[in-house]
Amino acid sequence: MIQLDSVCFAYEGHIALRNISLDIAKGETVVLQGANGCGKSTLLKLLNGLVFPEQGRYLFDGQEITEQVLKNSLFSRRFHQRIGFIFQNADVQLFCGSVQEEIEFGPRQMGLSEEEIVQRTEDVMALLDIAHLKGRAPYQLSGGEKRKVAIACILSMNPDVLVLDEPLAGLDRKSQIWLVSFLQQLRKAGKTMILSTHNEELAHSLGDRLVYMNEDHEIASIVRNR
């Protein structure tokens, strides 16, 4: 499903990714690990089309993803429906007046019928047990509630791939336990997932493969976990 071939990227001359080659199959869960600043978050951004390789190639389902390709609005919309990015800081994703509006936003951008939008919104709110929050503004929510809403926003678009940057960061223990259990359910259901984490327990409980990045912004090793 995903192919990275000798991908390099730099921010204003500062190397963030160096010769990254990695294939990810449909239904696989891949966990990125490594020290802060090694390039994990940049790699996740690249997978989501937020930055682009300066050298090498990124292919999603056989289609090379470039800045020029994503200028095609129809292709861009479809691509961003198929790969959903949950940022480390949920506040980056939440901008609507209420939780319900947040969850409805993605399906509306997809051009779905009002009936389908309502059904998807109700389904993900029930799945994540957040229906009681639907009328509240995001700024009124706790960190764990914001993370649930951010996940709901992505799941309402039913993406093929789920990408999470440090999903446990800033959550209390109860919220962490809930999120680990939820991600395990998604994995068992066959969802393709790519995530970065410093949490060894999460990495080993979820990852089919663990990808270790080093301070030279390269892949140092790949370990099959199961």
C-alpha positions in Angstrom: 0.0 0.0 0.0 2.8 2.4 0.9 6.3 2.6 -0.6 9.1 4.9 0.4 12.2 4.7 -1.9 15.3 6.5 -0.7 13.3 9.5 0.6 15.2 12.6 1.7 13.9 15.8 3.2 15.4 18.9 4.9 14.0 22.0 6.6 15.9 25.0 5.4 19.0 22.9 4.9 18.7 20.9 8.1 18.3 17.2 7.3 15.1 15.6 8.7 15.0 12.4 6.7 17.9 10.6 5.0 17.5 7.8 2.6 14.3 6.4 4.0 13.1 3.2 2.3 10.1 1.4 3.8 7.2 -0.7 2.4 4.0 -0.9 4.4 1.3 -3.5 3.5 -2.4 -3.2 3.8 -3.6 -4.2 7.3 -0.2 -3.8 8.9 0.6 -1.8 12.0 4.0 -0.1 11.9 5.4 1.7 14.9 8.1 4.4 14.5 10.5 4.8 17.4 13.6 6.9 18.1 14.9 9.9 20.0 13.2 13.3 19.7 14.3 15.1 16.5 15.2 11.9 14.6 12.5 12.6 12.0 9.5 10.5 13.1 7.0 13.3 12.9 8.4 14.6 9.6 8.0 11.1 8.2 4.4 11.0 9.3 3.8 14.4 7.7 5.3 13.2 4.5 3.0 10.2 4.4 0.1 12.5 4.7 1.2 14.8 1.9 2.0 17.8 4.2 5.7 17.8 3.1 7.2 16.1 0.0 10.4 14.3 -0.8 13.3 16.4 -2.0 14.9 13.1 -3.3 13.5 9.7 -3.6 9.8 8.7 -4.1 6.7 8.1 -2.1 4.0 5.9 -3.6 0.5 5.3 -2.2 -1.3 2.5 -3.9 1.1 2.7 -6.8 0.6 6.5 -7.3 3.6 8.7 -6.7 2.6 11.5 -4.2 4.1 14.8 -5.1 3.2 18.5 -4.6 2.2 18.7 -8.2 -0.1 15.7 -8.0 -1.9 17.0 -4.9 -2.6 20.3 -6.7 -5.3 18.3 -8.4 -8.2 19.0 -6.0 -10.2 15.8 -6.8 -7.1 13.6 -6.3 -6.1 15.5 -3.2 -9.5 15.2 -1.6 -9.6 11.4 -2.3 -6.1 11.0 -1.0 -6.8 12.8 2.3 -9.9 10.7 2.7 -7.9 7.5 2.4 -5.2 8.4 4.9 -6.2 10.1 8.1 -3.7 12.0 10.3 -4.2 12.4 14.1 -1.7 15.0 15.3 0.1 14.9 18.6 -1.7 18.0 19.7 -5.5 17.6 19.2 -6.0 21.4 19.3 -4.3 21.6 15.9 -7.2 19.6 14.4 -10.2 21.1 16.2 -11.6 24.4 14.9 -15.4 24.1 14.7 -17.9 25.5 17.1 -19.1 22.1 18.5 -18.0 18.5 18.7 -20.8 17.5 16.3 -19.8 20.1 13.8 -16.2 18.8 14.0 -17.2 15.2 13.3 -19.5 16.3 10.5 -16.9 18.4 8.8 -15.0 15.6 7.0 -18.0 13.8 5.6 -19.4 17.2 4.4 -16.2 17.8 2.5 -16.6 14.4 0.9 -19.9 15.6 -0.5 -22.0 12.9 1.3 -25.7 13.2 1.7 -27.1 14.7 4.8 -28.5 11.3 5.8 -25.1 9.7 5.4 -23.4 12.5 7.4 -25.8 12.1 10.3 -25.4 8.3 10.3 -21.6 8.4 10.2 -21.5 11.1 13.0 -23.9 9.1 15.2 -21.9 5.9 14.6 -18.5 7.2 15.5 -19.9 9.1 18.6 -21.4 5.9 19.8 -18.2 3.9 19.0 -16.1 6.3 21.1 -18.8 7.0 23.7 -18.8 10.8 23.1 -22.4 11.5 22.1 -22.9 13.4 25.4 -20.2 15.9 24.2 -21.8 16.7 20.8 -23.0 20.2 21.8 -19.9 21.3 23.6 -17.1 23.4 22.1 -13.7 21.7 21.8 -12.0 24.3 24.1 -14.4 23.0 26.9 -13.0 19.4 26.6 -10.3 17.6 28.6 -7.2 16.4 26.8 -8.6 12.8 26.6 -11.9 14.1 25.3 -10.2 16.2 22.6 -8.2 13.1 21.5 -11.4 11.1 21.2 -13.0 13.8 19.1 -9.9 14.1 16.9 -10.1 10.3 16.3 -13.8 10.5 15.6 -13.2 13.2 13.0 -10.9 11.0 11.1 -12.9 7.8 11.6 -16.0 9.5 10.2 -14.3 9.6 6.8 -13.5 5.8 7.1 -9.8 6.1 5.9 -7.9 3.1 4.7 -4.8 4.2 6.7 -4.7 5.7 10.2 -1.6 7.7 11.1 -1.0 8.8 14.7 1.8 11.0 16.1 2.5 10.2 19.8 -1.1 9.2 20.5 -0.6 8.8 24.2 1.2 12.2 24.7 -0.5 14.4 27.3 -3.2 11.9 28.3 -3.9 10.7 31.8 -3.6 7.0 32.7 -7.3 6.3 32.2 -7.4 7.9 28.8 -4.1 6.0 27.8 -5.6 2.7 28.8 -8.8 3.4 26.7 -6.8 4.5 23.7 -4.5 1.5 23.7 -7.5 -0.8 23.9 -9.2 1.1 21.1 -6.2 0.9 18.8 -5.9 -2.8 19.5 -9.5 -3.2 18.3 -8.7 -1.3 15.1 -5.6 -3.5 14.5 -7.6 -6.7 15.0 -10.2 -5.4 12.6 -7.5 -5.1 9.9 -7.0 -1.3 9.8 -3.6 -0.2 8.4 -1.9 2.0 11.1 1.3 3.9 11.3 2.2 5.6 14.6 5.1 7.1 16.4 5.6 6.6 20.2 8.1 6.6 23.0 5.9 4.2 24.9 7.5 0.7 24.7 4.3 -1.0 26.0 2.2 0.5 23.2 4.8 -0.2 20.6 5.1 -3.9 21.5 1.4 -4.4 22.0 0.4 -2.9 18.7 3.3 -3.1 16.2 3.6 -5.8 13.6 7.0 -4.2 12.9 9.0 -1.7 14.9 11.0 0.8 12.9 13.9 2.5 14.8 15.2 5.8 13.5 18.5 7.2 14.6 19.9 10.7 15.2 21.3 10.7 11.6 17.6 10.7 10.5 17.9 7.3 9.0 16.2 3.9 9.6 18.7 2.1 11.9 16.8 -1.2 12.1 13.4 -2.8 11.5 12.3 -5.5 14.0 9.4 -7.9 13.2 7.3 -8.0 16.4 4.9 -10.8 15.5 
